[in-house]
Amino acid sequence: MGVAHGSMLLIYALVAIAALILLITRFKVYPFLVLIIVSLLLGLAVGMPMDQIVKSFETGNGNTLGHIAIVVGLGTMLGKMMAESGGAERVATTLIRWFGEKNIHWAMMVVAIIVGLPVFFEVGFVLLIPIAFNVAKRTGKSLLLIGLPMVAGLSVVHGLIPPHPAALLAVQAYHADIGKTIAYGLIVGVPTAIIAGPLFALFIHRYIKLPESNPLADQFVSKADPKPDSELPGFGVTLFTILLPVILMLIGSWADLVFAPRTLPNNLLHFIGTSDVALLIAVLVSFWTFGAQRGFTREQIQKFCGDCLAPIAGITLIVGAGGGFGRVLMDSGVSKQIVELAQNEHLSPLLLGWLVAALIRLATGSATVAMTTACGIVAPIASASAMTVKPELLVLATGSGSLIFSHVNDGGFWLIKEYFGMSVVQTFKTWSLLETIISLLGLGLTFALAAAV
């Protein structure tokens, strides 16, 4: 059997994605199994060596889980501690009091932009979802109205605004000025987040009916009557505990400014600034702030930690399998084929950066992979191009492209589907559409900015 080339590769990839969606939505096969089966069949169809197909899937699965399993596990523990102590309730009531019930969707977007800055999308998501569940319960509003502005805020900072790790990689690749990138990123990112978040949520939540019961929400919302104010942890303590991983990651990203590289203090700051270590420290701190100080015993805290991991096991497996599918698409040459298509068209560097990132995102499912791969491809082309373009704007265009239409090969897609209790089709209509709005608006505003500066 020959190896597929050129446009045949793209056709196989499209058939695989269509089959995947059909099996999950129409035939209700469990996503984890479908992702494995379709990945293996795609590898066979395009003629990858058989011993490579499984290896490729396992590599993608392992790479994705290596980061996500730890992050989701620790983040869920922190969320569970915050929920059990009443911390999530405290944040929810305080936000409702400050912003008013009518404007709570704006509050969620603002909080997400702040929390999302130094942390990867999944980390920000698991930190904030308990608050979203509590706010939705408190206000009686649809989880979509509360949750979509939150994920829009997280997504925009993920793609556009350093010191977010993904955006930071692009700044380095294009040799952009970080200060200017942050300034331009805010000019483009804030209006984009407003339209894709609160405004889109106000429109779409009327058309999508979420199921009455959501087993994951039950994890993070206390069934009992709301505790009296005196029994809840303080707003300051709660905020400090949730933001601790964010603060540690920021400190880690500034290590080189404070201490000379490769010295012990510098290495130490980098070490505690990694997402895994920062989250671990926050979880341990939460055992004190949300646990011991609220009168929970060691046994109770242990039980919270064990209980909260069971519901996320399924999600974690599906997210990993999505990464495996993305890797098979990459190793089979689909991603490379897509890039060649884009390069042959001689586009403006901004459009090329956006397009290459968008195509890699569609093929692999990872915004971070899309951004890093696209920078590597586009940076040399942009510097050789006759058209001069500010490198900061290239960062924004590439970042916008990396966020387009999240679908079945993206871990984030499954994370949002499961936590919001949506069907695959509902997830397309809400989350995938929201990501596409961010991507297209980001590109449009970047072009407008290019004309102005």
Residue pairs with C-beta under 8 A, 6 or more apart in sequence:
1 47
2 47
3 46
3 47
3 48
4 12
4 45
4 46
4 47
4 332
5 333
6 337
7 337
8 46
9 46
9 332
9 333
9 334
9 337
10 334
10 337
10 338
12 42
12 45
12 46
12 332
12 334
13 42
13 329
13 332
13 334
13 363
15 45
16 38
16 41
16 42
16 45
16 329
17 407
17 408
17 409
19 38
19 41
20 34
20 35
20 38
20 325
20 408
21 407
21 408
21 424
23 29
23 34
23 37
23 38
24 31
24 34
24 408
24 424
25 423
25 424
25 425
31 318
31 321
31 408
31 414
32 314
32 317
32 318
32 321
35 318
35 321
35 322
35 324
35 325
35 408
35 409
36 57
36 321
36 324
38 325
39 53
39 57
39 321
39 324
39 325
39 328
40 53
40 54
40 57
40 328
42 325
42 328
42 329
42 332
43 50
43 52
43 53
43 56
43 57
43 328
43 331
43 332
44 50
44 53
46 332
46 333
46 334
48 56
48 328
48 331
48 332
52 331
53 328
56 324
56 327
56 328
56 331
56 332
57 324
57 325
57 327
57 328
58 324
59 324
59 327
60 323
60 324
60 325
60 326
60 327
60 328
60 330
61 320
61 321
61 323
61 324
61 327
62 320
63 323
63 327
64 319
64 320
64 322
64 323
64 324
64 326
64 366
64 411
65 316
65 319
65 320
65 323
67 120
67 122
67 275
68 122
68 316
68 319
68 320
68 323
68 411
69 316
69 320
70 276
70 279
71 120
71 122
71 123
71 126
71 275
71 276
71 279
72 122
72 126
72 312
72 315
72 316
72 319
72 415
73 309
73 312
73 316
74 276
74 279
74 280
74 282
74 283
75 122
75 123
75 125
75 126
75 127
75 279
76 126
76 308
76 309
76 312
77 283
77 286
77 304
77 305
77 308
77 309
78 126
78 127
78 241
78 242
78 245
78 279
78 282
78 283
78 286
79 88
79 126
79 127
79 129
79 130
79 220
79 308
80 130
80 219
80 220
80 304
80 305
80 307
80 308
81 87
81 283
81 286
81 287
81 290
81 291
81 301
81 304
82 88
82 91
82 130
82 131
82 238
82 241
82 242
82 286
82 290
83 89
83 130
83 134
83 219
83 220
83 221
83 222
84 222
84 290
84 296
84 304
85 232
85 233
85 289
85 290
85 291
85 294
85 296
86 222
86 227
86 231
86 232
86 233
86 294
87 232
87 233
87 237
87 238
87 241
87 242
87 290
88 130
88 131
88 133
88 134
88 220
88 221
89 134
89 138
89 222
89 226
89 227
89 232
90 232
90 233
90 234
90 235
90 238
91 131
91 134
91 235
91 238
91 239
91 242
92 131
92 134
92 135
92 137
92 138
93 138
94 235
95 104
95 107
95 108
95 111
95 131
95 135
96 104
96 107
96 135
96 138
96 139
98 107
99 106
99 107
101 139
101 141
104 135
104 139
104 141
104 146
105 145
105 146
105 148
105 149
105 197
105 198
105 201
105 202
106 149
106 198
108 128
108 131
108 132
108 135
108 146
108 147
108 149
108 150
108 153
108 197
109 149
109 150
109 152
109 153
109 193
109 194
109 197
109 198
110 153
111 128
111 131
111 150
111 153
112 124
112 128
112 149
112 150
112 151
112 152
112 153
112 154
112 157
113 153
113 154
113 156
113 157
113 189
113 190
113 193
114 246
115 124
115 127
115 128
115 154
115 242
115 243
115 246
116 124
116 153
116 154
116 156
116 157
116 158
116 164
117 157
117 161
117 163
117 164
117 246
117 250
118 163
118 164
118 165
118 246
118 249
118 250
118 253
119 127
119 164
119 245
119 246
119 249
119 275
120 158
120 165
120 166
120 275
120 368
121 154
121 155
121 158
121 367
121 412
122 411
122 412
122 415
123 245
123 275
123 279
124 154
125 151
125 154
125 412
125 415
125 416
125 419
127 242
127 245
128 150
128 154
129 147
129 150
129 220
129 419
130 220
130 221
132 143
132 146
132 147
132 150
133 143
133 214
133 217
133 220
133 221
134 220
134 221
135 141
135 146
136 142
136 143
136 145
136 146
136 147
136 217
137 217
137 221
139 146
142 205
142 208
142 210
143 210
143 214
143 217
143 420
143 421
144 201
144 204
144 205
144 208
144 210
144 420
144 430
145 201
145 202
145 205
147 201
147 416
147 419
147 420
148 197
148 200
148 201
148 204
148 205
148 430
148 431
148 434
149 193
149 197
149 198
149 201
150 197
151 197
151 416
151 431
151 434
152 193
152 196
152 197
152 198
152 200
152 201
152 434
152 438
153 193
153 197
155 196
155 403
155 434
155 435
155 438
156 189
156 190
156 192
156 193
156 196
156 438
156 442
157 164
157 167
157 189
158 164
158 166
158 167
158 367
158 403
159 166
159 167
159 367
159 371
159 399
159 400
159 402
159 403
159 438
159 442
160 167
160 185
160 188
160 189
160 192
160 395
160 396
160 399
160 400
160 442
161 167
161 181
161 182
161 185
161 186
161 189
162 168
162 171
162 178
162 181
162 182
162 185
163 178
163 250
163 253
165 368
166 367
166 368
166 371
166 372
166 399
166 402
167 181
167 185
167 371
167 395
167 399
168 178
168 253
169 368
169 371
169 372
169 375
170 176
170 371
170 372
170 375
170 394
170 395
170 398
170 399
171 178
171 181
171 395
173 372
173 375
173 376
173 379
174 375
174 379
174 382
174 391
174 392
174 394
174 395
174 398
175 391
176 390
176 391
176 392
176 394
176 395
177 391
177 392
180 390
180 392
181 392
181 395
181 396
184 392
184 393
184 396
184 449
184 453
185 395
185 396
185 399
187 445
187 449
188 396
188 400
188 442
188 445
188 446
188 449
189 442
191 441
191 445
192 437
192 438
192 441
192 442
192 445
193 438
195 437
195 441
196 434
196 435
196 437
196 438
196 441
197 434
200 433
200 434
200 437
204 429
204 430
204 433
207 429
208 422
208 426
208 429
208 430
210 420
210 421
210 422
210 426
211 421
213 421
214 420
214 421
215 311
215 421
216 311
216 418
216 419
216 421
217 419
217 421
219 307
219 308
219 311
231 294
233 289
233 290
233 293
233 294
237 289
237 293
238 289
238 290
240 289
241 282
241 285
241 286
241 289
241 290
242 282
244 278
244 281
244 282
244 285
245 275
245 278
245 279
245 281
245 282
246 278
248 272
248 273
248 277
248 278
248 281
248 282
249 273
249 274
249 275
249 278
250 273
251 269
251 272
251 273
252 269
252 270
252 271
252 272
252 273
252 274
252 278
253 273
254 269
255 265
255 266
255 269
255 270
255 273
256 266
258 265
258 266
258 269
259 265
259 266
259 269
260 266
271 277
272 278
272 281
287 301
290 296
291 300
291 301
292 301
296 304
314 418
315 414
315 415
315 418
315 419
318 411
318 414
318 418
319 411
319 414
319 415
320 411
322 365
322 408
322 409
322 410
322 411
322 413
322 414
323 365
323 366
323 411
325 365
325 408
325 409
326 363
326 364
326 365
326 366
326 369
326 409
326 410
327 364
329 335
329 363
329 364
329 409
330 363
330 364
330 369
334 363
335 359
335 360
335 363
335 364
335 373
338 356
338 359
338 360
338 362
338 363
339 356
339 359
339 360
339 377
341 359
342 352
342 355
342 356
342 359
343 352
343 356
343 377
343 381
345 352
347 355
348 387
348 389
349 378
349 381
349 382
349 385
349 387
349 389
349 394
350 389
350 393
350 394
350 397
350 443
350 446
350 447
350 450
351 397
351 443
352 378
352 381
352 382
353 374
353 375
353 378
353 382
353 394
353 397
353 398
353 401
354 397
354 398
354 400
354 401
354 439
354 443
354 446
355 401
356 373
356 374
356 377
356 378
356 398
356 401
357 370
357 371
357 373
357 374
357 397
357 398
357 399
357 400
357 401
357 402
357 404
358 370
358 401
358 402
358 404
358 439
360 369
360 370
360 373
360 374
360 402
361 367
361 369
361 370
361 401
361 402
361 403
361 404
361 405
361 406
361 410
362 404
362 405
362 407
363 409
364 370
364 373
364 409
365 406
365 407
365 408
365 409
365 410
365 411
365 413
366 410
366 411
367 402
367 403
367 406
367 410
367 412
368 402
370 401
370 402
371 398
371 399
371 402
374 398
374 401
374 402
375 398
378 394
378 398
379 394
382 389
382 391
382 394
389 450
390 450
390 453
393 446
393 449
393 450
393 453
396 442
396 446
396 449
397 442
397 443
397 446
399 442
400 438
400 439
400 440
400 441
400 442
400 443
400 446
401 439
401 443
403 435
403 438
403 439
403 442
404 435
404 436
404 439
404 440
405 432
405 435
405 436
405 439
406 412
406 413
406 431
406 432
406 435
407 413
407 428
407 432
408 414
408 424
412 431
413 427
413 431
413 432
416 422
416 427
416 431
417 423
417 424
417 426
417 427
417 431
420 427
420 430
422 430
